Amino acid sequence: MNKLILMLFILIFGSSTIFLINQKNRSNPQSPNTNITNNMGEEFHLDDFKLHPLTIESLRSGEYPGSDLVIEETLQDDSNYKRFIASYKSEGLKIYGLLTVPKGEEPEGGWPAIIFNHGYIPPREYQTTERYVSYVDGFARAGYIVFKPDYRGHGNSEGEPTGAYSSNAYTVDVLNALSSLKKYPNVNPNKIGMWGHSLGGFLTLRSMVVSKDIKAGVIWAGVVGSYDDLLNNWRRRGFTPPPGIPSSARRWRDLLVEQYGTPEQNPAFWNSISANSYLKDISGPLQLHHGTADTSVPVAFSQKLEQQVKAVGKEIELYTYQGDDHNISNSFSTAMQRSIEFFDKYLKD
């Protein structure tokens, strides 16, 4: 009888304890192990980041295994480097890209490498071997393996083009390209940098606050403003891409504002999708280049990013080119030399 009474007491007491714990968890669902504070001083609960796949935390929670790089076509060599069209896998999609490999004696541990993120080109017009020829050539001649991924839906790459600002898909492609390049036998996996132009600068900045494997970054005329800036301080607000981009990508501003309110109404959400809110975690030093007469992306984006990076104690340098355009056409040689010297400093012994 005493044993029966004891068992009933344990059962009732245990149930009551579990009930009280559950009630406490319901009234205070956040716990110290699931809180995140960004460099804006905002604290979020992990569950908050499940609201939208554009968030930086959504990117950080993903897996980007990449694959072995497959040589699809051998192109004509340059004087001191070889050229190939290669492919890799990103979320099951076959993505193509331009790969260059230096000739000559390979350094101990492998060649340093650069992931090259191109800017906006209408996906249906994009071809792997066109555009950015002189840019790739500059880094390839300087003794770097260069890999320029095409992104999904561009050229012969599988998948649908999503646009960079309404989806993390292109960033996912870049992160999988990074993993794939690390597996390439001639690459030193500890000496990989990233370069980006315009839209590619947006992808570079996002990648650098997600992956620690990017040792240095260079961005030319980058779309590096926060989402607040992209929404309110960019003349492209009324821009409509050519056919081939889903309508949701064209209307990302309206759709996000409709669902989450404006940055003034809901700053926590807009900061959660902005790489600028996570600069304290940037993976390496950053160099920016921007023409003051750029009519596609305001130089103010780069100037503001410089201030933000310095504010969190990270290394950054900014070069502006008076009267120069979006491609820094008039100062190309100077900007390229500065970019090579920057990568040499951080990617070569």
N, C-alpha and C positions, 0 to 999 in steps of 0.2 A: 504493500500500500504506500509506504514511504517513498519507494522508488518511483511509483506512478505519479505521486504529487511532485517529486523533484523534476521528472521529465516534463510535466505540464508547465512547471515554473520556467524551465529553460526555454521551452517552446514559446511561451507568451513573452518572456523577456527579450528573446532573440528577435521575434517578429516586431516588437515595439521599437527595438534599436534600429533595425533596418528601415522601418517606417520613418523614424525621426531623421535618419541620415538622408533618405530619399527626399524628405520634405525640405531639408536644409539645402540639398543640391538643386532642388527646383527653385528655391527662393534666391540662391546665389550660385548660378550655374558656372561662373568663371572660377578657375583655379589657377594657382601660380604657374603650373606647368603648361598651361595652354594659352598664356597671354603673350602678346608680341608688342613691342614698342618700336616704332620706326623713328627715323632721325628728325621727324617733325614734332616728336614728343607725344605722339598719339599712341594710346594703348588699345589694342584690339584683342578680341577673343578669336581663337582659331576658327570657330564656327562661322564668324562673320565673313571669312574669306571664301566660304562655299557659295556665297551669293552670286558671284560672277567669275567666269573663267579668265577674265582679263587681269585679275589681280596678280601682283608679284608673288604672293604666297601660293597662288595656284600654280604658277610656273615652278616655284621652288619645290613643290610637292610632287612634281612630275618626274618621270624617268626618261633619260635620253641616251639609250644605249648605242645609237648609231648602228654601224655595220662595217664590215670591211669595205674599203674603197675598191670598186671594180673598174678597171680600165676598159672603156667602151670603144674608144677610138684613139689612135695615135696620130697626132697632128705634126706638122712640119716643125722641126727644131728651130730655136733661135740660136744665136752664136754661143751662148753659154748656159742655156737651159733647155730642157725638154718640155713639150706641151702635150697634154692629153685631155680628152673628154672622159670624165669618170662619173660613176654613180654611187649612191649610197641609199640607205633606207631611213625614212622618217615617218613614224606612225604607220608603218606598212606600205608607204608610198615610195616609189622609185624616183629619187631626185637626182638630177644631173648637175654637173658643174665643170668648170675649167680648172685643171690641175697643172701647175708648172713645177718642175723639179730641177734644181741646179745640176750642171755638169761639174766634173772635177772631183777632188778628194772630199769625201763626206767627213764632217767633223765628228770627233768622238761623241757618241750619244745620239747622233743624228742631226739633221739640218733644223735650224729654227724655222718656224712656219707662221703664216699669217692667214687667218680666215678673212676673206674679202667680201664685204656685204654691199652689193650694188644698190643704187637708188631706184626710184620709181621709173619703170619702163612699162608701157602697156603690155600686159602678159602675152597677148596674141602677137605682138610685134617682137617680143624678146627672142634673141638667139644667143646661145652660149658663147660663141666666139666673137660676137660683136659688142661694141661699146666698151669703154674702160680699158682699151688695148694698151694705151701708153701708161696708165696707172699700174696695171698688172706688170707690165714690162719693167717699170722702175723698181718694184720690189723684187721681182724675179732676178734681175741682173745684179741686185745687191746681195744675193746669196740666200734667199728665202724660198722655201716651198710655199707656194701660194695656192689657195683653194677658194674659188669663187662659186658658191652654191647658187643655183638658179631660183630657188624657192618653188614651192608647189604651184602647179598651174602655169608655170613660165616655160616657154620653149617646149621641150619634150617631157618635162617633169610631170609625173602623175598628180592627180588631185585638182581641186578647184582653187583658183586664186581668191583669197579672202580679203585682201587689203591688210595693211599692217596695224592700223589703229583700232580696228573693231574686233580683232582676234589676235591671240597669241600664236597662231599657226606658223607664221613666218619665223618667229623667234624660236619656236620648237624645231623648225627645219635647221636653223643656224646652230642650235645646241646639239642636235644630232650630227650635223656636219663636224662640229668640234670633236665629238666623241669618235667619229669615224676617222678624222685626221690623226687623232692620238694613236690609233691602231696602225696607221700606215708605217711600214717598217723603216722608212728613211727619215721619219720625223722624230725629233726630240720632244717627247710629250710634256716636258717641263719648260719648254721654250716656245709657247704659242701665244701670238698676239692677235688682235682683231682690228680691222680697218673698216670704216663705214662712211658712205656718202649719203647725205640727205635722209631718205627713208632708212637706208642702211645704217646711218648714225643712230637712229631710234632703236634699231635692232641691236646694235653694238652696246648701247648704254644698258638696255634691258638685260642682255646676256651677261654683262659684267657685274650686275648686282645679284645674279642668280648663280653663276658658276665661278668657282675659285680657280679654274684652270686657265683663265685668260690673264696673262701676266702683264699686259700693257695694251692700251687702246688708243687709236687715232681716229678722229672724226672730222670730216670735212663737211661744212655747211649742213650740219646735222639738225634733224627735227628732234631736238633734245629738250624742248620745253616740257613742263608738266602737262597733264591733261587739262588743267585749268587754263594754261597758256594756249594749248592747242584749240580749246573751245572758244576762248575769248580774245586771243591776241594773234591770230593767224589769219591772213587775208584769204586763205584757201577755204574759208568757212562755206562759201557757196560753190566750191569746186565739185564738179561731177566727173569721175573718171569715165573713160570710154567704155563701151560694152565689154563684157567679160569679167567684170567685178560684180559680185552679188549686190542686190539692192540694199541689203542690210549693211554692207560695208560702206556704201555711199551715204547712208543715213545714220551713221553711228552716233553722231552728236545728238540728233533728235531722239533716237531710241534710248540712249542712256539718260538724257535729261528727263524724258517722259517716265522712265522707271525709277530713277534715283534722285531726281531733282538737280538743280544747278550746283556748281561747286560752292556757291555761297550758302545754299540751303543744306548741303550734305558734304562738307569738306572731307569727312572721314572716308567716304566711298571713293571720291576722286583722287585722294592721296593714296589710297590702297592700290590703285591701278597705275600709279606714276612711279617710274624708276627713280625719279628725283627724291622721293620720300625715303629711299633706302640707300643713299649714297655712302653712309657710314660703312656699308658692307661691300663697297666696290672692290673688285678683285685686284686692281693694280693702278699704276699711274695713268693719267689720261692727257692727251694732247688734242687741242681743238684748233681748227682753221676755219676762217669765215671771211668772205668778202663783204665790205660795207655796202655795196650796191646790189647785193643779192635780193632779187625780187621774188624768189620762190620761198625762201625760208629766212625770216628776219635774223639779223646778226645778234639781236637782243637775246635770242634763245641761248646762244653760246656764251654771251657775256653773263647772263644770269646763272647758267650752269657753273661757270668758273667760280662765281661767288658762293654758290651752294656747296661745291666740293671743298673749297677752302674753309668754309664754315664748320665742316665736320672733320677738319684736320687731315684731309687726303691730298695727294699730290696731283696738281693739274697745271697746265700752261696753255695760254690762248694766244694765237696769232691772228690779227685782223689785217686785211689787205684793202687799203684805201681805194675805193672806186671799182673793186673787182666784183665779178659776177658769181653765180651759183656754183660754177665749176672751177672758180679761181683761175680762169683762163690766162689772165695777164701775168700771174705770178706762179704759174704751175711748177716751174723748175725749182723755185725757192721753197714752195710748200712741200714738194716731193722730197727735196733734200733734207728738210727739217724732219719730215716724217720718218725717213730712213734712219737718220741719226738718232731719233728718239727710240725707234725699235732696236737699233744696234745697242743702245745704252742698256736696255732692259732684257733683251733676248739673246745677246751675244756676250761672251766672256771678255 
